[in-house]
Amino acid sequence: METSKEKQFLKIIKFMPSIFVIFFSIFVILFLYFENKNTFNEEKKDIEEKYILENKENIKEEVSRVYSFIKQLQKSTEQELKNSVKNRVYEAHGIATGIYEKYKDTKTNEEIFELIKIALGSLSFNDGRGYIFMDDVYGNKLLHPIDTSIEGKNFIDYTDARGYKLFQSIVNVIKEKTERFDEYYWYKPNTNGQVARKISFYKYFEPLNMAIGTGEYFEDFEKMIQKKALEYINMIKFGDSGYIFVLNYDGLYLSHIKKDYIGKNYIENKGIENSENVIPEMIEIAKKGNGFYSYIQNEKPTNNLPTKKISYIQGLNDWNWLIGTGFYEDDISSEILEIKRKLDEKYDNYIKNILIIGSILIVILLLISRYVSLFLENKFRQYKKELDKKQLILHQQSKMAAMGEMIGNIAHQWRQPLSTITTASSGMVLQKEMGILTDEFFFEASKKINTSAQYLSQTIDDFRNFFSPNRQKTKFFLRNTFSTTLDLISAQFNAKEIHIIKNIEDIELFSYENELIQALINILNNSRDELLKKENDRYIFIDVYKNNIDEVNIIIKDNAGGIKEEVINKIFEPYFTTKHQSQGTGIGLYMTEEIVTKHLNGIISVKNKEFIFNDKKYFGAQFRIKLKLSEEE
């Protein structure tokens, strides 16, 4: 009868893993299918928003690049102007020097002066605005090609539009035989008396004791710089239809992809729907700094059709310029549709791969489950024999001392599943003898027996690993090590209502794992014995963390009231114990220190510590173990 039941039990072990594998695999495949379908649908919804944000960032970057370029031009404008007027004066000075050197031995200074005057008076630059002038040490104007009527007149006391005596500076240059830049405000020609800032440069000409100079109005030179900036902007193209447009604050187009817009007011161009409102609003954004703006452009450059456009506007208040660029919604729509098409294609391929991989996985898992089923047939007996054998050859004194507690833990953990197995099997026998055994009761009882047997098998596996005298270093994760440790002692701790609070980093260690587990169990059991003296609130706290590159800290503390100060330094001594002789030998903590310091090459220390948990103050012993993350053989 018993042999028949064992055969039935083994059949369940053979087929249940395979059935479980099939159902689990189907569940996983269906889960992945629906989960990824939802993910792809969400991705499609997010594409448009993300794509618009991406395009906004792109046009903002394009405008910012142009803005930075112009700012750099502005920064260098005054220095370029100074270099320009200085170079012109040096050229004129060189011409004058050449004429003087050529005729100084054959002509008088008056004759040479006339030759120099003719040569320099004919020089013209900067689109006809630039000319060379000459003055003597008395403030007399010797050369002024633009207005010859003032030649020969004295201007020593003449002041500019703001009261500055600029000719006195020229005289000083002559007297000091030097050169210098000067800045003043002068009436611009052909502007009805408009005053403008002018930068000049004078250089002393020693042979004739006079000054040669020239100047340029800052705003005229700045217009050259603006022209240079617009030429640069006109060359910028990006994407299929991207370009930079520029208007001044009066609404005049300065740069645009359509050349016929340039120089015209936005009212004339009619390039934007409702432009009488749109352009002023864009100008207001520019005056305040920058921002995005949406509108309808009547003619898209690529197809001349009305299209919604989103532009980024940047104001350049120094020049009263609006700089902007944008992108068209229809471009985004077509690109989004293409991306969605690719996503659908990707999703279809993903589903095919899931089905292929799932099928392969089911076959592999079925083969594995078959192997596991065969393995489980003898696992219980095999583990029990191995456990008995290992218990007989345990050589570590601390494990021998702990064996009673380990057996107690096994008893605690086996009691319930053994009771379940006994009840189920007895029930089946009784009902069979009475002829009332139903298939429903039979399968339910068999399921309970199978579940309990697997639990017993896992329990044996855990304890077998602990008692195995493994003296080879291995790599292991401390989180798994503590999980194994707590599994070994959890039954008695739970029964005594001792709560373990864990904060364990997942750190990899290279050492002797079983030795470490033995040390940890000794410390935890020591805390347990002390906590049993408390009526309630029994806590053990475990913290594991890495405090530098190559060291890990393991801290175990309890709220058992601590260790008396007069004996705290003796607890690691052999055979020292605070318990009654019948309760302990004092070997546990001694062996713990031996394991940590000699086997694991670490450091262990203990102290009493006060701490707060859940707003309550507690006091107890704290053990600290420091270990190197890696130890070479």
VENCOR-V685998 format. One record per pair of residues at least 12 apart in sequence whose C-alpha atoms are under 7 Angstrom apart, sorted by the first residue. I is the first residue (numbers start at 1). J is the second residue. D is the distance in whole Angstrom. If there is no record, write none. Layout:
i: {I/I}
j: {J/J}
d: {D/D}
//
This chain:
i: {10/13/14/14/14/17/18/18/18/21/21/21/22/25/29/29/33/44/47/48/59/59/59/60/63/63/63/70/77/81/85/85/85/85/86/89/89/89/92/93/96/99/100/117/120/121/130/131/131/132/132/133/133/133/134/134/134/134/135/135/135/136/136/136/137/137/137/137/138/138/139/139/139/139/139/140/140/140/140/141/141/155/156/160/160/160/161/161/161/162/164/170/170/173/174/174/174/174/177/178/178/179/179/179/180/180/180/181/181/181/182/182/182/183/183/183/184/184/184/185/185/186/196/197/197/198/198/198/198/199/199/199/199/200/200/200/200/201/201/201/202/230/234/241/241/242/242/243/243/244/244/244/245/245/245/246/246/246/246/247/247/247/248/248/248/249/249/249/249/251/251/252/252/252/253/253/271/271/271/272/272/272/273/273/273/282/283/285/286/286/286/286/287/287/289/289/290/290/290/291/291/291/292/292/292/292/293/293/293/294/294/294/295/295/295/296/296/297/307/308/308/309/309/309/309/310/310/310/311/311/311/311/312/312/312/380/383/387/390/390/398/398/398/409/409/409/409/412/413/414/417/420/420/420/421/421/421/424/424/428/462/463/466/470/471/472/473/473/473/474/474/474/475/475/475/475/476/476/476/477/477/477/477/478/478/478/478/479/479/479/481/485/485/497/498/498/499/499/499/500/500/500/501/501/501/502/502/502/503/503/503/504/504/504/505/505/509/509/510/510/510/511/511/512/515/519/519/522/522/522/523/527/530/531/534/538/539/539/540/540/540/541/541/541/542/542/542/543/543/550/550/551/551/551/551/552/552/552/552/553/553/553/553/554/554/554/555/555/555/555/556/556/556/557/557/557/557/558/558/558/559/559/559/560/560/561/561/562/562/562/562/563/563/571/572/572/572/573/574/574/574/575/602/602/602/602/603/603/603/604/604/604/605/605/605/606/606/606/606/607/607/607/608/608/608/609/609}
j: {377/373/370/373/374/369/366/369/370/362/365/366/362/362/354/358/351/340/336/336/312/325/326/312/323/324/325/229/222/221/200/201/214/215/201/212/213/214/120/212/116/116/112/143/132/145/216/145/214/213/214/212/213/214/210/211/212/213/210/211/212/209/210/211/171/174/175/210/156/171/154/155/156/167/171/152/153/154/155/153/154/167/168/184/185/186/185/186/195/185/184/202/211/204/204/209/210/211/204/203/204/202/203/204/201/202/203/200/201/202/199/200/201/198/199/200/197/198/199/197/198/198/217/217/218/215/216/217/218/215/216/217/218/213/214/215/216/213/214/215/214/255/255/301/302/326/327/257/325/256/324/325/323/324/325/321/322/323/324/321/322/323/320/321/322/283/320/321/322/265/266/264/265/266/265/266/297/298/299/296/297/298/296/297/298/313/322/313/313/314/315/322/315/317/314/315/313/314/315/312/313/314/310/311/312/313/310/311/312/309/310/311/308/309/310/308/309/309/328/328/329/326/327/328/329/326/327/328/324/325/326/327/324/325/326/457/460/464/467/468/587/588/591/488/489/491/492/491/491/456/452/448/449/452/448/449/452/445/449/442/484/488/514/514/512/512/510/511/512/510/511/512/508/509/510/511/508/509/510/506/507/508/509/506/507/508/509/504/505/506/517/517/521/538/538/539/538/539/540/539/540/541/540/541/542/541/542/543/542/543/544/543/544/545/544/545/629/630/629/630/631/600/631/600/595/592/595/588/589/592/589/558/560/560/560/559/558/559/557/558/559/556/557/558/555/556/557/555/556/628/629/626/627/628/629/626/627/628/629/624/625/626/627/624/625/626/622/623/624/625/622/623/624/620/621/622/623/620/621/622/618/619/620/619/620/619/620/608/619/620/621/608/621/589/589/590/593/590/586/587/590/587/625/626/627/628/625/626/627/624/625/626/623/624/625/621/622/623/624/621/622/623/620/621/622/621/622}
d: {6/6/7/5/7/6/6/6/7/7/6/7/6/6/7/7/7/6/7/7/6/6/6/6/7/6/7/6/7/7/7/6/6/6/6/7/6/6/6/7/6/7/6/7/6/5/7/7/6/6/5/6/5/6/7/6/5/6/6/5/7/7/4/6/5/6/7/6/7/7/5/5/5/6/6/6/5/4/6/6/6/6/6/7/6/6/6/6/7/7/7/7/7/6/5/7/6/6/5/6/6/5/4/6/6/6/7/6/4/7/6/5/6/6/5/6/6/5/7/5/6/7/7/6/6/7/6/4/6/5/6/6/7/7/6/4/7/5/6/6/7/7/6/7/7/7/7/7/6/7/6/5/6/5/6/7/5/5/6/6/5/7/6/4/6/6/5/6/7/6/6/6/4/6/6/7/6/5/7/6/5/5/6/6/6/7/6/7/6/5/4/6/6/6/6/5/5/4/6/6/5/7/7/6/4/6/6/5/6/6/4/6/6/6/7/4/6/6/7/6/6/6/6/5/6/5/6/7/7/5/4/7/5/6/6/6/7/6/7/7/7/6/6/7/6/6/6/6/6/6/5/7/7/7/7/5/7/5/7/6/7/7/6/7/7/6/6/5/5/5/6/6/7/6/4/7/6/5/7/6/5/4/6/6/6/6/7/6/7/5/7/6/7/7/5/6/6/5/6/6/5/6/6/5/6/6/5/6/6/5/6/6/5/7/6/6/5/6/6/5/6/7/7/7/7/5/7/6/6/7/7/6/6/5/7/7/6/6/6/4/7/6/5/6/6/5/7/5/7/6/5/7/6/5/5/6/5/6/6/7/6/5/7/6/5/6/7/6/5/6/6/5/7/7/6/4/6/5/6/7/6/5/4/7/5/5/4/5/6/4/4/7/6/7/5/4/6/6/6/6/5/5/7/5/5/7/6/5/7/6/4/7/6/5/7/7/6/4/6/6/5/7/6/4/6/6/6}
//
